[in-house]
Amino acid sequence: MVLSNIEIVKAIEQGLLQIDPSPGNDPSRAPFGTTAVDLRLATEVLVPRPGPMAFDLTKPNIKDFLRAHSDRFTLTKDQPYRLRPNTFILANTMEVVSLPIVEGKGCLNARVEGRSSIARCGLLMHFTAPTIHAGFEGTITLEIINLGPADFLLTPEMYVCQLILERVDGSPVDAPNQFKGQRSPEGPATAARAPR
C-alpha cells in the first residue's frame, strides 16, 4: 500500500522513516506531493569512461570497477554539470534516507522515481533499479541519462526525483548488500571540477 503525504509524515514521527535533512512536517507543502516526497541532487556526479573495459557482472564488487573507470565531478550552483544527450552518469540524493526494520512496529520500503517535469524534457532520473529495500540507510544512487535533444544543467540541491513509500507486510530479516550505507555512487574518491 502506497503511503499518502499525511502517512509519510506520521512514518517520520514514528521512526519508520528518516530523511536527513528533514523535509519538514507539513504534508501540504513542498517537498511533499500527495503520495511522495521529493529529493534533491547532491554535489557530485560520477561519469563512467567509454572504452574497451568490460565488467564481469558475476563478480560482486562493482564499486572498484566504477572507481577505476569513471571520473568524479563536483557540482556547485555557479558551476553545474552539463549533461549532454545520450550521456549516462551516476549521482546521489542530497538526503540520507533510512528505512529501519523495527521489530513489532512494521517497516517500509520505497521506490525512487523521476519527476514528470524533468522526464518530459527527455531526462531519465533513476531508470533501472527503483526499489529501496527495508533496512536501507544512505543516500540514494541515481542512474541518470539524457535522452532529450538538448544539454541539461544539473545543479546541487535541485529537486530531481521522488520517493514513494510502501508498507511491508511482515517483518523481514535484514539482508545487507554491498551498497548499503553508501554516501556516493561507488564509495569515496577524489572529486574533479565539472566540465562546462
PyMOL commands that set and color helices and strands:
alter all, ss='L'
color gray80, all
select helices_A, chain A and resi 5-14+62-68+116-119
alter helices_A, ss='H'
color red, helices_A
select strands_A, chain A and resi 18-20+37-48+70-74+81-83+88-98+108-114+123-125+131-132+137-146+152-154+159-167+192-193
alter strands_A, ss='S'
color yellow, strands_A
deselect
rebuild
show_as cartoon
